[in-house]
Amino acid sequence: QISWTPLLVLGYLFYLLLGAMVFQLLEKQAETHFRDQFQLEKLKFLQNYTCLDRQALEQFVQVLMEAWEKGVNPEGNSTNPSNWDFSNSFFFAGTVVTTIGYGNLSPSTVAGQIFCVFYALFGVPLNLAFLNQLGKALNAHLLTLERWVQKPGRAQVQLAIFLTTGTLLFLVFPPLVFSYVEGWSYGEGFYFTFITLSTIGFGDYVVGTNPNKHYIPVYRSLTAIWIVFGLAWLALVFNVGADLMERYLQLKWHKSDLSLAEGDTSKLEDEPEQPRIHIPS
């Protein structure tokens, strides 16, 4: 039998190439538009404030970018809540051990950076072990549901219940909360939810960062707890999907091998027997 692994590798590379082409098609033109608009706004700003020159404006923009990279929102004033109070620090610790890493906040001190390295070194395996145990508990719950459903096709019913309940708890209802608290649209909330639970974590949308809104102290802490349980559910869904995809590819490849083998056998049966030549060893 020919291994199906090369087919999987080719499919994986094709999927990456397809994604690159689609993202380039969808985003490049918008990026060019925003870049031109930003340059136009800078020109208007210089025309309105003639006391400034281009170099001074570029220096100020650089200051704004450095502030943003350090986790300081340029909007508002010095009375903005700290990014390193306990609730925000708890949320940041969760993004470290879950490897989400939004990128909007990071340690700026050498001591904080060194601690972050060792914290992640031990925290990521601990998080994986915790998610593994949580996944086992979900599997046990699924087995209990399977015992309750004593009908033909109970596995399909069990999987449907698991997917529906998890989808409602982790993908459908949370965007409603985020839309209400953060002022996002439902689509933006759903985008943030999936990007977070899949540990992609771009950092373009992060909860509790708007300086113009007043958040309850435990808001980000509760969000971190929701992230942990959502990670366990979505990771289990991804594992089931990967297992089904792998079995499907193996089955299709195995069937093609069998059909080729049967075709060769029937071809040999149809052809008249050829005289055999014995070659001594």
N, C-alpha and C positions, 0 to 999 in steps of 0.2 A: 504494500500500500504506500502511496505517496502521501507525505505529511501535508496537512492542511495549513501548517504554520506559515509558509510563504504566502499563501492566499490571504491570511489574516494580516500579515505585514503590509502587503500591497493595498489591502482595503484600508488599513490604518493610515498609510501615507496618502492615499487618495482622499480620505476624509479630511486630513489636515490641509491638503492643497485646495480642496473645495471650500473649506472654511476661510482660508486666506483670501481666495478670490471673491467670495461673497462679502466678507468684511471690508475688503478694499473697495468693492463696488458701492457699498452702502455708506461708508464713513469718510472716504477720502474727499469727496466733493463738499461734504458738510464741514470738514476740517478746514479746507481752503476758504470757505465762506466765512467761518469764524475768525480765521487768521486775518483775512482782509478787513473784516469789520473791526477787529481789535486795533489794527494799524490805523484805520480811519478815525477811531475814537481817540487815539493818542494824538493824531494831527489836530483834531478839533480842540482837544485839551490845551495843546500848545498855542493854538490861535486865540483861545479865550483868556489864557493866562500867559501873557507875553513876557512876564518877569522870569519865567522858567525857560530853560533851553532843553534840547533833546537829551543831552547827557545827564542833566539833573533828573529828568523824568525817568530815564532808564535806570538810574541808581535807586530811585524810589520804588520802581517796579521790582527791582532785585531785592530790596528790603521786604516787600510784600511777599515775594516768593519764598524767601528764607523764613519768614514768620510762619507761612503756611506749612513749610516742611517741618518746622519745629512743633507743629500742632497748635499754633496760635491763630485763631480766626481773625483776619484783618478787619472784619466788620465789628461794630460796637466800640466799646472802650475798655478801660482797665477794670471795670466792675464786672466783666464777664466771669461766669463761674470757672473755677480752675479745672483744667483737664486732668489733674492728678489728685482730685479728691477721692474718697474711698470708693464711691460708686463707679467712677470712671476708671480708677485703677483696677477694680475687680473686673470690669468689662475688658480692659486691656489684657489682664492676665489670662482671661478666657480666650481671647483672640490669639494669644501666644501658644498656649498648649494645644489648641485645636488647629493650629497652622493656618488660620484664616488670614491674618496679617493684612488688615485693610490698607495700611501705609499712611493713613492720615495722622497717626500719632506714633512716636517712637522715643526711646530714651535718648536724651541729649547729653547726659553726663557720662564720663568714662566708667564710673562705678555702676551706673544703671545699665550701661551696655554690657559690661562683663557679667553682671548678675542676670541679665536677660538671657545670655548665652547658656549659662549653667541651669537657669530656671527652665529653659526650653529643653535642654539636654535630658533632664529627668522628668519634666512635665509632659512632654509629648508621648513617651512610652507609657506613662501613667494614664494619660488620657485615652490612649489606644486600648489599654487593658480595661479601663472603665467602660468604654464604648463596646468592647467585646462582651463584657458581662451584661451590659444593658441589652445588647443584641441577643444574647442567649435568653434573657428574660422575655424578650419579645417573641422569640421562637417558641418558648414554652407556652406563652399565651396563645400563640397560633395553634399549637398542638391541642390545647384545651378547647379552642373553638372547633377544631377538626373533630374532636370526640363528641361535641354537642351536635354537630351537623351530621346526622346519620342518614344521608341521602346520597344517591348517585351524583357524582360530580362535586363532592364536598370540598375537594382541594381547590376547585375553581371558586366556590363560594367563600372559602376561608381566605384565599388571596384577595378576592374582591373586597371583603370586609376590612382586611388589613390595609389595603391601598386607599379605600374610601375614607376610613377613619383618620389615617395619617395625613392624607391630603387635606382634609378639612381642618385638622388641628394645627398643621405645620405650614401649609401653603395657601389656604383659602382665607381663614379667619385672621391670621396675623397681619396681612396687608391692610385689612380694614382698620385695625388698631393703629398701625403705622401711618396710614393715610390721615386718620383723625388727629393723632398727636403731632406728627411732623409736617402736616400740610401737603403731603405728596398726593399724586393721583394713585388710583388703585393699581394701575400698571406699573408705576414706579415702585410702589410697595411690594408688589409681587416679584418684580425684578430684584429688589434688594433681598427679599426672603430667599429666593432660590440661589442667588449668587453667594449669599452668606452660608446657607446650609450645605452647599456643595463645596465649601472651603475655597472657592475661587477668590472671593474677597477683593474686588477691584479697589474699593475705597471711595468710589464716586458718590455713593450714598451710605451714610453712617448715621445711626440713630443718636439723638441727644447732642448734636453738634451745632444746632442753630442758636446763635446768641440772642436772637429776638424772642425766643420762647422760654417759658419757665417750665422745667421738668420736675416731677417729683423725685426725691432723692434715690429711690430704689428702682427707678425706671430702667436704667441701663443694667443694673444687677439682675432684674427679672428677665431682661432681654438675653443676658448671658446664659441664664438657666434654660430659657426656651431654646437657645442655640444648641446647647449640649444634647438635649433630648431630640431635637430635630435632626442633629447630625447622626445620631444613632439610627433613627428611622430611615433617613435618606440613604445612609451608607448601606443599610440592609436592602433597600430597594435597588441600589446600584449593584450590589452583589448578586441579587436574584436576577437582575437584567443581564449582567455579564455571564452568569452561569447559563441562562437560557440561550443567550447568543452563542456561547461556546458550544453548547450541545447541538444547537441548530446547525452551526457550521460543520461540526464533526459528522452529524447525521447526513447532511447534504453531500459532503465530500465522500462519506462512506457509501452512500447510495450510488454516486457516480462511479466509484471504483467497482461496485458490484455490477452495475450495468455494463461497464467496459469488459469486466471479466466474463459476464454472460454472453456478451456479443462475440468475444473471442472464442468462447466454447461453441456457440452455435455456428460460427464460421468454420471451425474445425470439423464440426459434425457434417456440415454441408459439403465440404470439400472431400473428394475421394482420397483414400488413404495413399500416401506417397510411399514409395519403397524406402526403407531405412538403410542407412549405410553404417556399418559397425566400424568404429575406429578403435583399434586396440590401444590400451593405455601404455 
